Amino acid sequence: MTIQLPAEGGALRVYSPRVEPLAVTAGAPFSSRTVYSAAHVVADPYADVSPDSPAAVDWDATLAFRRHLWSHGLGVAEAMDTAQRGMGLDWAGAAELIRRSSAEAKAVGGLIACGVGTDQLPVTELGYPYSLDEVRAAYEEQLALVEESGSRAILMASRALAAIAKGPEDYLEVYGHLLRQAAEPVVLHWLGPMFDPALEGYWGSTDLDAATSTFLEVIAAHPDKVDGIKVSLLDAQREIDLRRKLPEGVRCYTGDDFNYPELIAGDDQGFSHALLGIFDPLGPLAAEAVRVLDTGNTGGFRELLDPTVELSRHLFQRPTRFYKTGVVFLAWLAGHQEHFTMVGGLQSSRSLPHFARAYELADGLGLFPDPALAEARMKNLLSLYGVNQ
């Protein structure tokens, strides 16, 4: 089997796909790390919608993908950035996703945590004309739904709060109020501006050291209400420094899709758990690696996971927020859905050379359960762009 892929300068080059996938098996949850995969949503390709319409979701395929992740022992981080939260999936769609996935998790015994934000407060012609009370109330509405569903809550960063907060004291007030009323410990999520430019200056400062101090102050005031923190700043050393300052019992979940193997492996002073978008396409391989780590074999863990970093850095290259397109593209090639369509029309957000390189890297890792199917689907995509095989 061979396939012609785009090369630099508009030429084509011949690539020979892998014949056999990587051999992995499903298994129980892990013992040494808590690992969540943020999961994508599958669009309904037959819905007559526009990019501005509410998301039309194929619920059967969306929930089937979550069962796939649970079958390998991974937890599901639901209604997060990877699910196109705020980039095609509005609060009404996210709420339905949370209800359905939480019920499915109960049915199969799967680990789940769900995103809580303020995206029912949309940006207007005036920006975000809201008060702190309105932001807090929006958070409370979403927190109540997640708690009623029986899932753990992940307090996501709020675009509205970032826009109206006058300084660190406003973050301390809003988050302090939410943590005091949370029924169970939550995960605090710090999403950097590379994932969402609207979150520039979160925690009250563009100076990351000052922002980190505010973040730690929130945690220190309510350590019994914080299960952990999820850090997505793509800065390994900053995450290491931050996790060493956490109160005892508060976990650090890496959200660093550039440096996750070393952060999960850790050092003699600690390690990170994981809550990663890249574990959506890497699910079975990532699970296999963590099971090796469970035996104490850090070297074997790194041997399995280190080679995946090139693919992850490719998918998460700037503009980073469009990594979801590559994630869904690989789900289609892997046979987890029957089409390459995304809510909000986001399938158009990456180029053909980007898709070609993603296919090549994923195939080289053995991520496709049926390499022939992946090749056929890649050829179909290439033909749409006028590349004849």
N, C-alpha and C positions, 0 to 999 in steps of 0.2 A: 504494500500500500504506500502510495506517495501522494502528496498534496502540494500544490504551488501556493506559496504565501507571499504577500507583498514584502519587498525589500526596500532599502533606502533608495531614493531617486526614482521610484515608480517602477522598478524592475520586479521580476518574480524570481523566487528561489524555490528549490525543491526541498521538501521536508518529508522524512519518513516517520510516520506516527508509531508510537509504541504498540506492540501487539497485545500484551497482557497488562491488566491493571495491577496496581499494588495490592498484595494480599493482606487484607485486614478483616477482622471479625468483630461483630457486635459484642458488647459486654456490659458489665455492671458499672455503676458510678465509681469514681476514683476515691482513693484513700488519702493521698498526700496533698492534693490541691482541689479547690472548688473551681470548676470551669464552666463558664457560660459561653454559648455561641449566640451572638446577636443574629437574628434570623430575618431574611427578606420576605416580602409578600409576593404572591403570584397574582398577576393581573388577570382579569377576565378579558380575553382577546376579542370576544364577540360583542362586548358592550359598546353601544354607540355613544362614546364620550369624547370630550375634548381635553386638552391638557389642563384646562381650568376647572373641569368637572370634578365632583367628589369621586374618590377612588372607587373603581369597580373591581372587586377582589374575587378571585376564584378560591372560595373557601375550602373546598375539598383538597385542592392541590397545596394550598397554604398550610393546612393542618397536617397533610401527609408529610410535608417536609419537616415539620416539627417532630413528628413521630420518628422520622429518620434520624434526627439528631439525638433524641432521647434513647433510641435503640443502641446507640454507641456510648451511652453513659454521660453524654453532655447535657448540661442544663441549657435552657432557652432563655435568653434575654429578649423579652417581647416588647413590641411597639417602641423600638429604639430608632436610632439614626439609620441603621441598616434596613429597617422596614419602611424607609422613606418618610419617616416622621418629619413633617414640615417641608417635605419635598415631594408632594403628591398624595400623602396620606394625612388627612385632617383629623381633628379630634374625634369626630363622629365615627370615622373609620377605625381609628385607633381604639376607641372604646369597645367597638364590636369585636375587634381583634383580641383585645384583652379578655373579654368575656369568653369567647370561643376557645382561645388557647388555654386559659386557666381551667376551663371545664375539661378540656382534652388532657391536660397535665394530671388532673385528679383521676381521670379514667385509666391512665396508663402508669401512674406513679412517677411522672417526670418532674424534674426540678425546674422551677420557673420563677422569674422575677420580671416585673413589668414597669415600663417607663411612666413617670408622672411628670407632667409639665404644665404649661399654661397656654398651649396653642389654640385654645378656644378664644383667645384674645388676639384677633388678627391685626396685622399691620394695616393702617389706613392711610389716606392721603395726608394725614397729619402725623404720621408715624405711629407711635404707641401712646395714645392719649389716655393712659390709665393711671390710677393711683396705686400705691403700695397695697392698700386694702383690697383692691380689685385683683391684683396679682396674687395675693395670698388666698383670696377666695377661689380663684381659678385652680391653684395648686390643691386646695382642700377638696374641691369637687373631684379631681382626678385621683387624689389619694384615697378618698372614700370608695371610689369604684374599684380600685385595685385591692384594697383591703377586703371589701365585700366579696370579691372574686376568690379570695383565699390565697393570693399571691404575695410574694415579697415586693415591696415598692422600691423603685430606683428613682430618686429625686433628680430629674434632668435639669440641665441649665435652661434658663428662661430668656428668650429673646426680649420679651416685654420687660423683665426685670433689668436686663443689661441696658436697655434703652432709657429707663426712667430712674434707676438708682443714682443717688447723688454721691454716694461714697460707700465705704465698707460697712458703715453703721446700718444701712438699709438692708444689706445682705444678712447681717447678723440678726436683724429684727425678723425678717421674713423666714429665714431658715430656722431660727430659734423657735419661732411660733410653731412651725410645721413639725419639728422634731419633738417638741413637748406634747403634741397631740397625737403623734403616730402611735398606733396600737402595738406595732412590732418594730424592731430595729430595721432601718432602711439602708440602702446604698446611696451615697452621695456621688454624683457624676459631674466631673469637671471636663467639659468638652472644649478643646482649644479652637481658636478662630480658623485654623487650617481646615477644620471640619465644618465650621459654620462661621462665616465672617461677621455675622450679627452678634457674636459672643465675644468680640474683642473687648478687653478690659473687664472681664468677669471677675467677681469678688472685689470690685471697686478700684482696680488699678491695672494699667497696662504693664506695670513693673511686676514681673512674675514672682519676685521675692516678696513684695508687699502683698500680692494676691494670695500667695501661699500662706502667709502669716494669718490672713483673715480666714482662709479655709481651715487652717489648723485651730483657730480660735473657736469656730463653730463646732468642730469635733470635740475639742477639749471641754466645752461647756455641756455636751450631751453625749458622752462616750457610751452610755447604756442604750442610746437610741440609734447608734450608728453601727450597722453590721460591717460596713466597709466603705471604701472609696474606690471609684473607678476613674482612673486618670488617663486622659487621651490628649497628651501634649506632644507626643513623638519626640520626647527628650528622656532618654534612659537614665542619665545621671540625676536629673531632677526627680524622677520617680523614685529612684533608690534613696535619695536624700529625704524625700517626703515620707516614704514608708518607714524609715528609721525613726521618725519623729512621732509616729502614730501611738496613741495610748494602747496599752496591752488589751488584746482582744478585738481590736479594730483591724480588719483585713485591708490589704491593698490589692485591688483587682486591676491588673494591667489592661489598658486599652490601647497600648502602643503597638500598632500594626507594623512597625519597622523593626522593633527590638525585642519582641515577645519571647524568643527562646531563652535568651540570657536572663531576662527578668523573671520568668517562671522558674527557671533552674535555680536562680538565687545565688547567694554567697554565704559565708559563715555568719553573717549578721541578719539573715532573713531572705525571704523570697516573696514574689507576687503570685496571687491567684490570677485568674483570667476572666475577662469579659470582652470578647473580641469579635469584630465583624469578619475578620479573615477566617475565623473558624467556621463560618457558614460554608464556604467551598472546601475547606480543609478538614471538615468534621471527622470522618473516619480515620484519616492519617493523624490528626491532632490527638484523637482519643487513644490511638495505638501508642503514640509517643508518651502521653501522660501515664499510661499503664506501665510502660517501661520505667518511668520515673518513680512510680509507686513502689517498685522493687528496690529503689535506691541507686539505680543505674543512671546517673546523670549523663554520663558520656553517651550511652545508647539513646537517651532522650534527645540530646543535641544532634546526634547523627541522623535521627529521623526528621527533626523539626528545622534544623538550620538550613537545609536546602530549599525550604519553602519560602524563605524570606525574600528571595528575588521575585517570586510571583507576587507576594504581598506588596512589596515596594512598587511593583509595576501597577497593580490595581489601585493603590492609594497615592499614586503620583499626582502632582498638582494639575488641575484643581481637585484637591483631595475629596471634597464633598461628593464628587461623581464616582467614587469607588463602587457605589451600589450598582452601577451599570455593569461593571465587570463581574460582580458577584452573581447577578441574575443571568448574565451571559453564560457563565460556567455552570450554573444550575441547569440551564437548558441543554448545554452540551452533555452534561452528565446524566440526562434523562429524568431529572426531577420535575420537569414541566415540559409541556408539548409545544411551546412557542417561546419566542424571544420578544415579549411585549412587556412593558412596565407601566405602572400607574404614572400618570402625568407625562407619558410619552418620553420617559427618561432614557429609553433604549438608544436614542439618537445622540447621547451626550459624550460618547467616545468615538474615536476614529477607527477605520478599518485596520490600519497598522497596529493600533492598540489591541484590538480584538485578536488579531493574528498572533501577536506576541503572547497574549494571555493564553490562547489555545496551546501554543507550543510549550510554554512553561508548565501549564497544568498537565498536559499530556506527558511531558518528561517526568513528572512526579508520580504518574500512574493514578491520577485522580479520577479518571473516567472509568466507571464500572464496565462500560462497553465501548472500547476505543473505536470500533468500526462505526457505531452510531455517532459518536462525537465527530469523527472525520466526515461522515456524510452530512451532518448538520453544518459543520464548518464550510464544506463545499457549497452547500445551499446558500449560506450567507455570502460567500465570496461571489457567487453567480449574480446575486442581487446588486452587487457593486460592479458588475461587468467583468469579473475575473473568470474566464473559462478554463476548466481543467482539462 
